[in-house]
Amino acid sequence: MIKDIIVNLEHRIARDPARDFAITIAETFDAHVAGVAFAYAPDFPGYVMLEIPSDIVAQMIVESEKTALAAIERFDAAARRSLVSAEHRLLKAIGAGAPAILSTLARRFDLSVFMQSEPNGVDNDDLIETSLFQSGRPLIVVPYIQKDGLKLDRVVCCWDGSRAAARAINDGLPLLVKATTVDLLIVLNEKTNTAPNIIRGAEMAKHIARHDVKVQIVTLPAADIDVTNAILSYVADNSATLIVMGGYGHAKLREVVLGGVTRDMLKSMTVPVFMSH
C-alpha cells in the first residue's frame, strides 16, 4: 500500500506536472505527500570563488531560496485544494549535492515522483538516476508534457523475466490492484529465448492474477535496438496510461550508467513510468 509520497518540486514552472501528479496519487491512496524544494548554494572551485564578490554569491543563494519557497507555496496551495495530507521541506544543497540528499530522504517514503528532464530546460537526470539506484524505493517519472493526474485504466508491465522487472512489478502491485486492465508485455527479439519467456510470462501472469488483478499476456516482436519504440508504440496504440518497468544499470560513485532501454525510456516517454531497481 502507498501511504506516503515524496515529490521533487520544480523551481521555475508554475504548472509542475510532478507536483500535480503526486497529489492525485495521494488522493487515490489516501496518502500523505511531502513536497521537497532545494535552495542551491554555488559550488565553484576555490580559485573561482576568490574572483567572485561575496555579495554576488550571497545574492545567488537568496534567489535560489526565493524560487524554492515560491515552489513550496504553489505546492501548499495545490495540496489544500485537494484536501490531502501534506507537508513541505526546504532543503539546502551545495552544487550537485541534491541527488544524494533526496535519495537518502526517499528511503523513508513508499514512492518518489519526479518530472522528466526537458530538452534545453530542467535537468532532473541526476536526481532520477540517483534515487532509482540509491533510495531502495520505487519512483514515478512524469513526462514534462503531462497534464492528467494518475489514471489506471490500462497499465503496461514490461516483463523480460529479470530481477529488475520482477521487483518493479512487485513494488507496483498497489497500482496494479487498482488498474482496470494490466498488460504483461513481453518484447521478443534476437536476444530473446522465446519459449522460456512465454512460460515465465504465464507464471508471472498467474502470480499477478492472484492479487485480484485483471491481467493478460501480450508478446510483441521488435529488433533489439527498437525495444523502447516498440513499447511506446504499443502504449500509444492501446491508450495505456502507465508503464511499469525495471530500472536497468548500476551506480558507481557519481557516474550513473543506465541500461539502453531505461535511458531511452526516460528520454522518450509519453506516459508516466513507474520504475524500481
C-alpha positions as CSV (number, residue, x, y, z in Angstrom):
1,M,0.0,0.0,0.0
2,I,1.2,3.5,-0.8
3,K,0.9,5.7,2.3
4,D,3.5,8.4,1.8
5,I,4.9,10.0,-1.3
6,I,7.8,12.4,-1.8
7,V,7.9,14.7,-4.8
8,N,10.6,16.9,-6.2
9,L,9.2,20.4,-6.7
10,E,10.3,22.4,-9.8
11,H,11.5,26.0,-9.2
12,R,10.5,27.9,-12.3
13,I,7.5,26.0,-13.6
14,A,4.1,27.3,-12.5
15,R,2.4,24.1,-13.8
16,D,4.5,21.4,-12.3
17,P,3.4,18.0,-13.7
18,A,5.2,16.0,-11.0
19,R,3.6,18.0,-8.2
20,D,0.1,17.7,-9.6
21,F,0.6,14.0,-10.4
22,A,1.9,13.2,-6.9
23,I,-1.1,14.9,-5.3
24,T,-3.5,12.8,-7.4
25,I,-1.7,9.7,-6.2
26,A,-2.2,10.9,-2.7
27,E,-5.9,11.3,-3.4
28,T,-6.2,7.8,-4.9
29,F,-4.5,6.1,-1.9
30,D,-5.5,8.5,0.8
31,A,-1.7,9.0,1.3
32,H,0.5,11.7,2.7
33,V,2.6,13.7,0.3
34,A,5.8,15.7,1.0
35,G,6.9,18.4,-1.4
36,V,10.7,19.0,-1.5
37,A,12.3,22.1,-2.9
38,F,16.0,22.7,-3.0
39,A,17.8,26.0,-2.3
40,Y,21.2,25.8,-4.0
41,A,24.4,27.3,-2.9
42,P,27.1,27.6,-5.7
43,D,30.0,25.2,-5.5
44,F,32.7,27.0,-7.5
45,P,36.3,25.9,-7.3
46,G,38.3,27.9,-4.7
47,Y,40.2,30.0,-7.3
48,V,36.9,31.0,-8.9
49,M,35.3,31.9,-5.6
50,L,38.2,34.3,-5.0
51,E,37.2,36.2,-8.2
52,I,33.5,36.5,-7.4
53,P,32.4,39.2,-5.0
54,S,30.8,37.8,-1.8
55,D,27.7,39.9,-2.3
56,I,27.1,38.2,-5.7
57,V,27.4,34.8,-4.2
58,A,25.0,35.8,-1.4
59,Q,22.5,37.1,-4.0
60,M,22.7,33.8,-5.9
61,I,21.8,31.9,-2.7
62,V,19.0,34.3,-1.9
63,E,17.5,34.0,-5.4
64,S,17.6,30.2,-5.3
65,E,15.9,30.1,-1.9
66,K,13.3,32.6,-3.2
67,T,12.4,30.4,-6.1
68,A,12.3,27.3,-3.9
69,L,9.9,29.0,-1.5
70,A,7.7,30.0,-4.4
71,A,7.5,26.4,-5.5
72,I,6.6,25.4,-1.9
73,E,3.8,28.0,-1.9
74,R,2.4,26.6,-5.1
75,F,2.6,23.0,-3.7
76,D,0.9,24.0,-0.4
77,A,-1.9,25.7,-2.3
78,A,-2.5,22.7,-4.6
79,A,-2.5,20.3,-1.6
80,R,-5.0,22.5,0.2
81,R,-7.3,22.5,-2.8
82,S,-7.1,18.7,-3.0
83,L,-7.6,18.2,0.8
84,V,-4.7,15.8,1.0
85,S,-2.4,15.3,4.0
86,A,0.8,17.2,3.0
87,E,4.0,18.8,4.3
88,H,6.8,20.7,2.6
89,R,10.5,20.7,3.1
90,L,13.0,23.3,2.1
91,L,16.4,21.6,1.7
92,K,19.7,23.3,1.1
93,A,22.3,21.8,-1.2
94,I,25.8,22.8,-2.3
95,G,26.4,22.4,-6.0
96,A,25.4,18.9,-7.2
97,G,24.7,17.6,-3.7
98,A,20.9,17.4,-4.1
99,P,20.6,13.9,-5.6
100,A,22.3,12.2,-2.7
101,I,20.2,14.2,-0.2
102,L,17.0,13.4,-1.9
103,S,17.7,9.7,-2.5
104,T,18.6,9.3,1.2
105,L,15.4,11.0,2.3
106,A,13.3,8.9,-0.2
107,R,14.2,5.8,1.7
108,R,11.6,6.7,4.3
109,F,8.8,7.1,1.7
110,D,6.8,4.5,-0.3
111,L,7.2,6.3,-3.6
112,S,9.1,9.2,-5.2
113,V,7.8,11.4,-8.0
114,F,9.9,13.4,-10.5
115,M,9.3,15.3,-13.7
116,Q,11.2,14.1,-16.8
117,S,14.1,16.2,-17.9
118,E,13.2,18.8,-20.5
119,P,15.3,19.3,-23.7
120,N,17.2,22.5,-23.2
121,G,15.4,23.0,-19.9
122,V,15.0,21.4,-16.5
123,D,17.6,18.6,-16.0
124,N,16.5,16.1,-13.5
125,D,18.6,13.2,-14.8
126,D,20.9,13.0,-11.7
127,L,18.0,13.2,-9.3
128,I,16.1,10.5,-11.0
129,E,19.0,8.1,-11.6
130,T,20.5,8.5,-8.1
131,S,17.1,7.9,-6.5
132,L,16.4,4.9,-8.7
133,F,19.7,3.2,-7.8
134,Q,20.3,4.5,-4.2
135,S,17.0,5.0,-2.5
136,G,15.9,1.4,-2.4
137,R,12.4,2.6,-3.3
138,P,10.3,2.8,-6.4
139,L,9.7,6.1,-8.3
140,I,7.5,7.5,-10.9
141,V,8.8,9.8,-13.7
142,V,6.2,12.1,-15.2
143,P,6.5,13.4,-18.7
144,Y,7.2,17.2,-18.8
145,I,4.2,17.4,-21.1
146,Q,1.9,15.5,-18.7
147,K,-1.5,17.2,-18.0
148,D,-3.6,14.4,-16.5
149,G,-3.3,13.1,-13.0
150,L,-3.0,9.4,-12.1
151,K,-5.1,7.2,-14.4
152,L,-5.0,3.4,-14.1
153,D,-7.3,2.5,-17.0
154,R,-4.6,0.4,-18.7
155,V,-1.2,-0.3,-17.2
156,V,1.6,-1.9,-19.2
157,C,4.1,-4.0,-17.2
158,C,7.3,-4.7,-19.2
159,W,8.4,-8.3,-18.5
160,D,11.6,-10.0,-19.5
161,G,12.0,-12.4,-16.6
162,S,14.7,-10.3,-15.0
163,R,15.2,-9.5,-11.3
164,A,14.6,-5.8,-12.0
165,A,11.3,-6.4,-13.8
166,A,10.1,-8.7,-11.0
167,R,11.0,-6.1,-8.4
168,A,9.2,-3.4,-10.4
169,I,6.0,-5.4,-10.7
170,N,6.1,-6.4,-7.0
171,D,6.6,-2.7,-6.0
172,G,3.9,-1.6,-8.4
173,L,1.2,-4.0,-7.1
174,P,-0.7,-1.3,-5.2
175,L,-1.2,0.4,-8.5
176,L,-1.9,-2.8,-10.4
177,V,-4.7,-3.8,-8.0
178,K,-6.5,-0.5,-8.7
179,A,-6.0,-0.8,-12.5
180,T,-8.9,-1.6,-14.8
181,T,-6.6,-3.7,-17.1
182,V,-3.0,-4.8,-16.9
183,D,-1.0,-6.0,-19.9
184,L,2.1,-8.1,-19.2
185,L,4.2,-7.1,-22.2
186,I,7.0,-9.3,-23.5
187,V,9.1,-7.9,-26.3
188,L,10.5,-10.6,-28.5
189,N,13.8,-10.0,-30.4
190,E,17.0,-11.7,-31.5
191,K,18.2,-11.8,-27.9
192,T,15.1,-13.4,-26.5
193,N,14.8,-17.1,-25.9
194,T,11.1,-17.2,-26.9
195,A,9.7,-20.2,-25.2
196,P,11.1,-19.6,-21.7
197,N,9.9,-16.0,-21.8
198,I,6.4,-17.1,-22.7
199,I,6.5,-19.6,-19.9
200,R,7.8,-17.1,-17.4
201,G,5.1,-14.7,-18.6
202,A,2.4,-17.2,-17.9
203,E,3.8,-17.8,-14.4
204,M,4.1,-14.1,-13.7
205,A,0.6,-13.5,-15.0
206,K,-0.8,-16.2,-12.6
207,H,1.1,-14.5,-9.7
208,I,-0.3,-11.1,-10.6
209,A,-3.9,-12.5,-11.0
210,R,-3.7,-14.0,-7.5
211,H,-3.7,-10.4,-6.3
212,D,-7.1,-9.9,-7.9
213,V,-5.6,-8.1,-10.9
214,K,-7.1,-8.5,-14.4
215,V,-4.0,-9.3,-16.5
216,Q,-3.3,-10.5,-20.0
217,I,-0.1,-11.5,-21.7
218,V,1.0,-9.7,-24.8
219,T,4.0,-10.6,-26.9
220,L,5.4,-8.1,-29.3
221,P,8.2,-8.6,-31.9
222,A,10.9,-5.9,-32.1
223,A,14.5,-5.5,-33.1
224,D,16.9,-5.3,-30.1
225,I,17.7,-1.6,-30.9
226,D,14.0,-0.8,-31.1
227,V,12.6,-2.1,-27.8
228,T,11.7,1.3,-26.4
229,N,9.9,2.4,-29.6
230,A,8.0,-0.9,-29.6
231,I,6.9,-0.4,-26.0
232,L,5.9,3.2,-26.6
233,S,4.0,2.3,-29.9
234,Y,2.1,-0.3,-28.0
235,V,1.3,2.1,-25.3
236,A,0.0,4.7,-27.7
237,D,-2.0,2.2,-29.8
238,N,-3.7,0.9,-26.7
239,S,-4.2,4.2,-24.9
240,A,-2.2,2.9,-21.9
241,T,-1.9,5.4,-19.0
242,L,1.1,4.0,-17.1
243,I,4.2,1.9,-17.8
244,V,5.8,-0.3,-15.1
245,M,9.4,-1.4,-15.8
246,G,12.6,-2.3,-14.0
247,G,15.5,0.2,-14.0
248,Y,18.5,-1.4,-15.6
249,G,22.0,-0.3,-14.9
250,H,24.2,0.5,-11.9
251,A,25.5,3.5,-10.0
252,K,29.2,3.9,-9.5
253,L,30.1,6.9,-7.3
254,R,28.6,9.9,-9.2
255,E,28.6,8.2,-12.6
256,V,25.4,6.5,-13.3
257,V,25.3,4.0,-16.1
258,L,21.8,3.1,-17.4
259,G,20.8,0.3,-19.5
260,G,19.7,1.2,-23.0
261,V,16.0,0.7,-22.6
262,T,15.9,2.6,-19.3
263,R,17.9,5.5,-20.7
264,D,15.8,5.7,-23.9
265,M,12.5,5.4,-22.0
266,L,13.5,8.3,-19.7
267,K,14.2,10.4,-22.8
268,S,11.2,9.4,-25.0
269,M,8.4,8.6,-22.5
270,T,4.9,9.7,-23.4
271,V,3.1,8.5,-20.3
272,P,4.2,8.2,-16.6
273,V,6.7,5.5,-16.0
274,F,6.9,3.5,-12.7
275,M,10.4,2.2,-12.1
276,S,12.1,0.1,-9.5
277,H,15.7,-1.3,-9.2
